[in-house]
Structure formats: structure tokens, C-alpha cells
Amino acid sequence: MATIGPPAPPVSVAASVPVADVVACPSCGAAMGGAYCPACGEKRVLEEHFSIRHFLGELWEELFDLDSRAVRSLRTLLLSPGTLTTEYLRGRRRPFLGPLRMFLGVFALVLFIGTLLPAEGAARRQTQEDAMARQFRAMVHSVATRTGRTDAQVHAALADEAAQAESWLAVSIPVLFAGVLFACFRRRRRWYAEHLVFATHFATFNYLVALLLLPLAFLVPARVIAVPVFAATYLAMLAYLAIAIRRVYGSRRVAAAVWAFCLMIAFSLVQSVIALAALGLAVVRLEWF
């Protein structure tokens, strides 16, 4: 007659794998016998993961996979105004990139592509505003006179210094714009951070539009495209902002359109303040350092 003994202990995932294949998870320290940690989901690192082929494969998948977080986030940002903000605020964050990460990534891409384009395009862009160009030349000549340099040297130095200053001052654009949103929608009793998410997403959209339009400034004469492209871009961004305001803040159509018009002006002023601050820092560095 067979005796009934105590039940066998349950077989864990780690026990089903040879001891030599069980390692401690680098993130949480749990026993990891498979490709992923059963406790935190950390992926197991193998020697082949450090190969150039594997690295390029992951980079290609992240950049061009239609289901990747980056592509999904950019597609949602461009085609569905306000959706990224509402999804983030309600806690659905894993499918998309964070607002700040996406903003910095797009801004870095704009700067990188700008460095690849020929310098003639930049000179052509500066002729769009004759009055501002005259003021800029007068300021360059004044700085050149005080520092004992030629106008060409000061112009090149100012452009370089201002670009460097603007590259890190641009991070404050969403911060300032969020303050405007906080003041405009203070009756909604939202936290400042909620407005900051909306401001960061809109600033990212603005740079994406600039990225799409950047090649036109170097392929088509400025006087030909200045007015129609500016008008079409402004109207498109106005409509985008109105839809985003309706979706995030729940405003009615007419109120959202009015708010969009006012906020577009405020956003342009914020950008102008940042550009002037960058130019001022460049002048200070040239004259005093």
C-alpha cells in the first residue's frame, strides 16, 4: 500500500532552469533564469547584445518601427492635437515618450539639421525682415567698434554665441508658456505642472513644424515663400491649438478659437524674449569675456 507523503513544493521559474543559467537581476536582485526578470521585467543582457549589429538593429527598430514609442508619440502629436496631454494627465504614459524627453529630442534634431544646411540659407533668411536686419547690422557695427574687431568677425561670433545660448535657453520656452496658460485658465483650478505638460507638447509641435519647413528656406527664395508659407503655417498652428485647447481644457469652439489666437501671440512673444535673451548674452560674452 502506497503511503501518501507531503505534497511536492511548487517548481519556480528559477528552479526549472539550470543553476548555471540563473543570475541575479541587475535592477531588483531577483533570480532571473529566462530572458526577462519575473519580478520587474528587466531584460537579461547577453554577450551578443554588445555587438554593433545588435545595437544598430535596436536603433533601427526604435526609429522606424511603426509601433515604437517614438513614432507613436510623434504621430499622435502631429495628427491628434491635445491627445498626448490628456493621455499623460490621466496616467497613460507607458505607450508614449515623456513630454520633456520628446521636446529635447526634437529640438536637438532641429539644431543638428540646421548645422548640416549651407550657410547661404541662413543669410537668405535674414533678409526677410529688412528693418530687423538694419538694426542687427547697426548693433554689430557698434560692438565691433567697442571691441576693435571687424563687422564680419563680430557678426560670425554673435551668431555662434547666440545659437549656443538659445540651445539651452529654449528649454525655458515651455516653462514661460505654461505660466501664460496658468494665468489664462486659472479658473479651471489646474496645477501648474498640468499646464507645463500642455506647453511642452505644443512647443514640441512648433519645432516639428519648423523642422518640416526648414528645407524650404534653403530651396526656395525667401521673398517667394515668406508670405504664403507664413500665413498657411500660422493658420494651421492656430487650428491645431484650438483643437488642443478644446480637448484638454474643455472650452467651447468659439472660446477655444479666441484662446488659440491670444495664446499664439503669447507663444510668439515668449519665443522673441528667448531669442533676445540669447542675443543679449552673446553680446555680453563678446564685450566682457
C-alpha positions as CSV (number, residue, x, y, z in Angstrom):
1,M,0.0,0.0,0.0
2,A,1.5,3.3,-1.1
3,T,1.9,5.9,1.6
4,I,0.8,9.5,1.0
5,G,3.5,11.9,1.7
6,P,3.5,15.7,1.8
7,P,2.9,17.5,-1.5
8,A,5.9,18.4,-3.5
9,P,6.9,22.1,-3.3
10,P,5.9,24.2,-6.3
11,V,8.5,24.5,-9.0
12,S,9.6,28.1,-9.5
13,V,10.7,29.6,-12.8
14,A,14.3,29.8,-11.4
15,A,14.3,26.1,-10.3
16,S,13.2,25.0,-13.8
17,V,16.4,26.4,-15.3
18,P,19.9,25.0,-14.7
19,V,21.6,26.7,-11.8
20,A,24.4,27.9,-14.1
21,D,21.8,29.9,-16.1
22,V,20.2,31.6,-13.1
23,V,21.6,35.1,-12.5
24,A,20.6,37.9,-10.2
25,C,18.6,40.7,-11.9
26,P,20.8,43.9,-12.1
27,S,17.8,46.0,-11.3
28,C,16.0,44.3,-8.4
29,G,18.3,41.4,-7.5
30,A,15.7,38.7,-8.0
31,A,16.6,35.3,-9.5
32,M,16.4,35.6,-13.3
33,G,16.5,32.3,-15.3
34,G,14.8,33.4,-18.5
35,A,15.1,36.3,-21.0
36,Y,13.3,38.6,-18.6
37,C,13.2,39.1,-14.8
38,P,9.9,37.7,-13.4
39,A,9.8,40.4,-10.7
40,C,10.5,43.7,-12.6
41,G,10.6,42.7,-16.3
42,E,14.3,43.7,-16.8
43,K,15.8,42.2,-19.9
44,R,18.7,39.8,-19.5
45,V,21.9,41.1,-21.0
46,L,23.8,38.6,-23.2
47,E,27.2,39.0,-24.8
48,E,25.7,39.3,-28.3
49,H,23.8,42.4,-27.1
50,F,27.0,44.4,-27.2
51,S,27.6,43.7,-30.9
52,I,27.4,46.5,-33.4
53,R,24.8,44.5,-35.4
54,H,22.5,44.2,-32.3
55,F,22.9,47.9,-31.5
56,L,22.1,49.0,-35.0
57,G,19.1,46.7,-35.1
58,E,17.7,48.2,-31.9
59,L,18.3,51.7,-33.2
60,W,16.5,50.9,-36.4
61,E,13.6,49.3,-34.6
62,E,13.3,52.3,-32.2
63,L,13.4,54.9,-35.0
64,F,11.4,53.2,-37.8
65,D,9.2,50.7,-36.2
66,L,5.6,52.0,-36.7
67,D,4.7,50.7,-33.2
68,S,7.7,52.1,-31.4
69,R,7.1,54.7,-28.7
70,A,8.9,57.4,-30.6
71,V,7.0,57.0,-33.8
72,R,3.7,56.5,-32.0
73,S,4.3,59.7,-29.9
74,L,5.2,61.9,-32.9
75,R,2.3,60.5,-34.9
76,T,-0.2,61.2,-32.1
77,L,1.3,64.7,-31.5
78,L,1.0,65.7,-35.2
79,L,-2.3,64.1,-36.0
80,S,-4.3,64.3,-32.8
81,P,-3.9,67.7,-31.1
82,G,-4.1,67.5,-27.3
83,T,-4.3,63.7,-27.1
84,L,-0.8,63.3,-25.7
85,T,-1.5,65.8,-23.0
86,T,-4.8,64.2,-22.0
87,E,-3.3,60.7,-22.0
88,Y,-0.4,61.8,-19.9
89,L,-2.6,63.6,-17.4
90,R,-4.8,60.7,-16.9
91,G,-1.8,58.4,-16.2
92,R,-1.5,56.5,-19.5
93,R,2.2,57.1,-20.1
94,R,4.0,53.9,-21.0
95,P,2.8,53.9,-24.7
96,F,4.3,57.3,-25.3
97,L,7.5,59.3,-24.7
98,G,7.5,61.8,-21.9
99,P,6.9,65.4,-22.8
100,L,10.4,66.7,-21.8
101,R,12.2,63.8,-23.5
102,M,10.3,64.3,-26.7
103,F,10.8,68.1,-26.6
104,L,14.5,67.8,-26.1
105,G,14.8,65.1,-28.8
106,V,13.0,67.2,-31.4
107,F,14.8,70.4,-30.5
108,A,18.2,68.6,-30.7
109,L,17.2,67.2,-34.2
110,V,16.3,70.7,-35.3
111,L,19.7,72.0,-34.2
112,F,21.5,69.1,-35.8
113,I,19.8,69.5,-39.2
114,G,20.4,73.3,-39.0
115,T,24.1,72.7,-38.8
116,L,24.0,70.5,-41.9
117,L,22.3,73.1,-44.1
118,P,24.5,75.6,-46.1
119,A,25.3,78.9,-44.6
120,E,23.9,80.7,-47.6
121,G,20.4,79.7,-46.5
122,A,20.9,81.5,-43.2
123,A,22.0,84.6,-44.9
124,R,19.0,84.4,-47.2
125,R,16.6,84.0,-44.2
126,Q,18.0,87.2,-42.5
127,T,16.8,89.3,-45.5
128,Q,13.2,88.5,-44.8
129,E,12.9,91.4,-42.2
130,D,14.7,94.4,-43.6
131,A,14.1,96.6,-40.5
132,M,15.3,94.0,-38.1
133,A,18.3,93.3,-40.4
134,R,19.2,97.0,-40.3
135,Q,19.0,97.1,-36.5
136,F,21.1,94.0,-36.3
137,R,23.8,95.4,-38.6
138,A,23.9,98.6,-36.5
139,M,24.3,96.6,-33.3
140,V,27.1,94.5,-34.9
141,H,28.9,97.7,-36.0
142,S,28.6,99.1,-32.5
143,V,30.0,96.0,-30.9
144,A,32.8,95.8,-33.5
145,T,33.7,99.4,-32.8
146,R,33.9,98.9,-29.0
147,T,35.8,95.6,-29.2
148,G,38.2,96.5,-32.0
149,R,37.0,93.9,-34.5
150,T,35.6,93.9,-37.9
151,D,31.9,93.7,-38.6
152,A,32.3,90.3,-40.2
153,Q,34.1,88.9,-37.2
154,V,31.5,90.2,-34.8
155,H,28.6,89.0,-36.9
156,A,30.0,85.5,-37.0
157,A,30.9,85.5,-33.3
158,L,27.4,86.8,-32.4
159,A,25.7,84.2,-34.5
160,D,27.7,81.4,-32.9
161,E,27.3,82.7,-29.3
162,A,23.6,83.4,-29.7
163,A,23.0,79.9,-31.2
164,Q,24.7,78.3,-28.2
165,A,22.8,80.4,-25.7
166,E,19.5,79.7,-27.4
167,S,20.2,76.0,-27.4
168,W,19.9,75.8,-23.6
169,L,17.5,78.8,-23.1
170,A,15.0,77.1,-25.4
171,V,14.2,74.7,-22.5
172,S,12.6,77.7,-20.7
173,I,10.0,78.2,-23.6
174,P,7.6,75.7,-22.2
175,V,8.2,76.9,-18.7
176,L,7.2,80.5,-19.6
177,F,4.4,79.5,-21.9
178,A,3.0,77.3,-19.1
179,G,2.9,80.4,-16.9
180,V,0.7,82.1,-19.5
181,L,-1.6,79.1,-19.6
182,F,-1.8,79.1,-15.8
183,A,-2.9,82.7,-15.8
184,C,-5.4,82.3,-18.7
185,F,-7.0,79.1,-17.3
186,R,-6.7,79.8,-13.6
187,R,-10.4,79.3,-13.1
188,R,-10.0,75.6,-14.1
189,R,-8.0,75.1,-10.9
190,R,-5.3,73.0,-12.6
191,W,-1.8,72.5,-11.3
192,Y,1.0,74.4,-12.9
193,A,2.6,71.1,-13.9
194,E,-0.5,70.2,-15.9
195,H,-0.2,73.4,-18.0
196,L,3.5,72.6,-18.3
197,V,2.7,69.3,-20.0
198,F,0.4,71.1,-22.5
199,A,3.0,73.8,-23.1
200,T,5.8,71.3,-23.7
201,H,3.7,69.3,-26.2
202,F,2.8,72.4,-28.1
203,A,6.4,73.7,-28.1
204,T,7.5,70.2,-29.5
205,F,4.8,70.6,-32.2
206,N,6.2,74.0,-33.0
207,Y,9.7,72.7,-33.6
208,L,8.3,69.8,-35.7
209,V,6.6,72.3,-37.9
210,A,9.9,74.3,-38.1
211,L,11.7,71.1,-39.0
212,L,9.3,70.4,-41.8
213,L,9.6,73.9,-43.2
214,L,13.4,74.3,-42.7
215,P,14.3,72.9,-46.1
216,L,12.1,75.4,-47.9
217,A,14.2,78.3,-46.6
218,F,17.2,76.9,-48.4
219,L,15.5,75.6,-51.6
220,V,13.0,78.5,-52.4
221,P,13.8,82.2,-52.5
222,A,12.6,83.9,-49.3
223,R,10.5,86.6,-50.9
224,V,8.6,83.9,-52.8
225,I,7.6,81.8,-49.9
226,A,7.6,84.3,-47.0
227,V,4.0,85.5,-47.0
228,P,2.1,82.4,-48.2
229,V,4.1,79.9,-46.1
230,F,3.9,82.1,-43.0
231,A,0.1,82.6,-43.4
232,A,-0.6,78.9,-44.1
233,T,1.6,77.8,-41.2
234,Y,0.1,80.3,-38.8
235,L,-3.5,79.2,-39.7
236,A,-2.5,75.5,-39.3
237,M,-1.0,76.1,-35.9
238,L,-4.0,78.2,-34.9
239,A,-6.4,75.4,-35.8
240,Y,-4.1,72.9,-34.1
241,L,-4.0,74.9,-30.9
242,A,-7.8,75.5,-30.9
243,I,-8.4,71.7,-31.1
244,A,-5.9,71.0,-28.4
245,I,-7.5,73.6,-26.1
246,R,-10.9,72.1,-26.6
247,R,-9.6,68.6,-25.9
248,V,-7.5,69.5,-22.8
249,Y,-9.4,72.3,-21.2
250,G,-12.9,71.6,-22.4
251,S,-13.5,75.0,-24.0
252,R,-16.3,75.6,-26.5
253,R,-15.4,76.1,-30.1
254,V,-15.6,79.9,-30.2
255,A,-13.9,80.3,-26.9
256,A,-11.2,77.8,-28.0
257,A,-10.6,79.8,-31.2
258,V,-10.3,83.1,-29.3
259,W,-7.9,81.5,-26.7
260,A,-5.9,80.0,-29.6
261,F,-5.4,83.3,-31.2
262,C,-4.4,85.0,-28.0
263,L,-2.1,82.1,-27.0
264,M,-0.4,82.1,-30.4
265,I,0.6,85.7,-29.9
266,A,1.8,84.9,-26.4
267,F,3.8,82.0,-27.7
268,S,5.4,84.2,-30.3
269,L,6.3,86.8,-27.7
270,V,7.9,84.1,-25.5
271,Q,10.0,82.9,-28.4
272,S,11.0,86.5,-29.1
273,V,12.0,87.0,-25.5
274,I,14.2,83.9,-25.6
275,A,15.8,85.0,-28.8
276,L,16.5,88.5,-27.5
277,A,17.9,87.0,-24.2
278,A,20.2,84.7,-26.2
279,L,21.4,87.7,-28.3
280,G,21.9,89.8,-25.2
281,L,24.0,87.0,-23.6
282,A,26.0,86.8,-26.8
283,V,26.8,90.5,-26.7
284,V,27.8,90.3,-23.1
285,R,30.1,87.4,-23.7
286,L,31.8,89.2,-26.6
287,E,32.3,92.5,-24.8
288,W,33.2,91.3,-21.3
289,F,34.7,87.8,-21.7
